[in-house]
Structures are given as structure tokens and as C-alpha cells.
Amino acid sequence: MSIRLYVGNLPQSFDQKELEGLFAAVGAGVRFKAVMDRETGGCRGFGFVNLDDPKLSEAVIEQFNGREYGGNKLRVEVSERRESRGNDRGGDRRNQGSTGPIAARKSVDKVVHSDGPAPEAPDPRWAGELSKLKDLLANQKASV
């Protein structure tokens, strides 16, 4: 079973290869991955260390927690895994336990559309409603 450690308070600009080397020097099977910002490409200030040997986790925490790196003191601790992520891919934890309209809206499966529908095609978001209206209109014409 692998163990995952959270590494926080990383400087904005750091050499990832150097930090990977520091963690790998602790023992075999130690891997580090920084979390990068999608828009800027810079580090978001934290990352994760994955260890194959659970016994090494204590050594990594002891050796690197509070250690000065790039002008910042690193924060290293055991990462808490989320039990249930459901459909929410990354999660908005602000509304946990909420039963309001936001919680209901999050449970709806969203459909991804192309940039623009063909001009002769109806908007696919309303296809179900359009079909119901056509059936209703057809029933009214039949009864007249």
C-alpha cells in the first residue's frame, strides 16, 4: 500500500528536479509531484510525495517538515484522502452538507456541447422540451 504525503509552502519558483532528488535520497520508491496552475503554469505552492514503503513516511516527515527550502519552511504531513468524490472532480467543499439549490444543481449531469449547433438543428439543451411541445401540439390538432 502506498502512502501519500502533502508538501506545502513551496516557493513559487523552485527547481522541481532538485526537490525530487531531495525526496528520492530518503529511499527507493519515493516520488514527488508539484501541483501546477493550469493558467500560469507556475507552482500552486504545494505538491504530493508518494511512497511505496509506509515506514519511509515517518522518515520523510521528520526530515522535511519545517525544513528551509527556497526561503520557505516546508510543511510535510500525511495527506488525507477524500472518501467520496462522486461526480465533482476536484470538489467544491464550500457547500458540504448543503441541501439548497446549489447542492441540487451539482447533482445534475451536465452535457458538453460543441461551440455552435448547426443553424437548422434545435438547441440540444431544449430537445426534450421541444419534443414534448411537438407531441402536445400534435394531440391538439388531432382532437380538433
GISUL-V524558 format. One record per residue. N is the residue number from 1. PHI is phi as a letter, one per 40 degrees, with the letter a starting at -180 (none if undefined). OMEGA is omega in whole degrees, -180 to 180 (* if undefined). D_LAST is the distance of its C-alpha to the last C-alpha in Angstrom with 1 decimal. Layout:
N_PHI_OMEGA_D_LAST, N_PHI_OMEGA_D_LAST
This chain:
1_none_-180_71.3, 2_c_179_71.3, 3_b_179_71.6, 4_b_178_70.0, 5_b_175_71.8, 6_c_176_70.4, 7_b_-177_72.7, 8_b_178_72.1, 9_g_176_73.7, 10_c_176_74.0, 11_c_-179_75.2, 12_d_179_72.7, 13_b_179_74.8, 14_a_179_76.6, 15_c_-176_77.6, 16_c_180_75.3, 17_c_179_77.7, 18_c_-179_80.6, 19_c_175_78.6, 20_d_179_77.5, 21_c_178_81.2, 22_c_-180_82.2, 23_c_-179_79.8, 24_c_-180_80.6, 25_c_-179_84.3, 26_c_-179_83.7, 27_i_180_83.0, 28_c_177_81.2, 29_g_179_77.4, 30_b_-179_76.8, 31_b_-180_74.0, 32_b_175_72.9, 33_a_177_69.7, 34_c_177_69.1, 35_c_-175_65.6, 36_b_177_64.9, 37_c_-178_62.5, 38_c_-175_59.7, 39_c_-174_59.9, 40_c_-177_63.6, 41_g_179_65.0, 42_c_179_67.6, 43_c_178_68.4, 44_c_176_66.4, 45_g_178_69.6, 46_a_179_69.2, 47_a_-178_69.1, 48_b_174_69.6, 49_b_176_72.4, 50_b_-178_71.7, 51_b_177_74.6, 52_c_-176_74.9, 53_b_-179_77.7, 54_d_-180_76.9, 55_c_180_80.6, 56_c_-176_80.6, 57_d_179_78.0, 58_c_179_80.7, 59_c_179_83.1, 60_c_180_80.5, 61_c_-179_79.6, 62_c_-176_83.3, 63_c_-172_84.3, 64_b_180_81.5, 65_c_-179_80.2, 66_g_-179_81.7, 67_c_179_83.3, 68_c_177_83.6, 69_a_178_81.6, 70_g_-180_81.0, 71_g_179_81.9, 72_b_174_79.5, 73_c_-179_80.2, 74_c_175_77.9, 75_b_-178_75.9, 76_b_179_75.6, 77_a_179_74.1, 78_c_-180_72.1, 79_c_177_68.4, 80_c_179_66.0, 81_c_176_63.1, 82_c_-178_59.6, 83_c_-176_58.4, 84_b_178_54.7, 85_b_-180_53.2, 86_f_-178_49.7, 87_c_-163_47.5, 88_c_169_49.2, 89_f_175_51.8, 90_h_165_54.6, 91_g_171_53.2, 92_b_-174_52.7, 93_c_-179_55.0, 94_c_-173_54.4, 95_b_179_51.5, 96_c_179_52.9, 97_g_-179_51.7, 98_c_176_49.1, 99_b_-178_45.8, 100_c_-176_44.3, 101_c_180_41.5, 102_c_180_43.9, 103_c_179_44.7, 104_c_-178_41.0, 105_c_-179_40.4, 106_c_-176_43.4, 107_c_-179_42.0, 108_c_176_38.9, 109_c_-177_39.4, 110_c_179_39.3, 111_b_178_38.1, 112_c_-177_40.4, 113_b_175_38.9, 114_c_-178_40.4, 115_d_-180_41.5, 116_a_178_38.4, 117_c_176_35.2, 118_c_-175_34.5, 119_d_-179_32.7, 120_c_-178_29.6, 121_c_176_29.4, 122_c_177_27.6, 123_c_-176_30.0, 124_c_179_30.7, 125_c_-176_31.1, 126_b_-176_27.4, 127_d_179_26.2, 128_c_180_25.1, 129_c_179_23.1, 130_c_179_21.5, 131_c_179_20.5, 132_c_180_18.9, 133_c_179_16.9, 134_c_178_15.8, 135_c_180_14.6, 136_c_179_12.8, 137_c_179_11.0, 138_c_179_10.3, 139_c_179_8.9, 140_c_179_6.5, 141_c_-179_5.4, 142_c_-177_5.6, 143_c_-179_3.9, 144_c_*_0.0
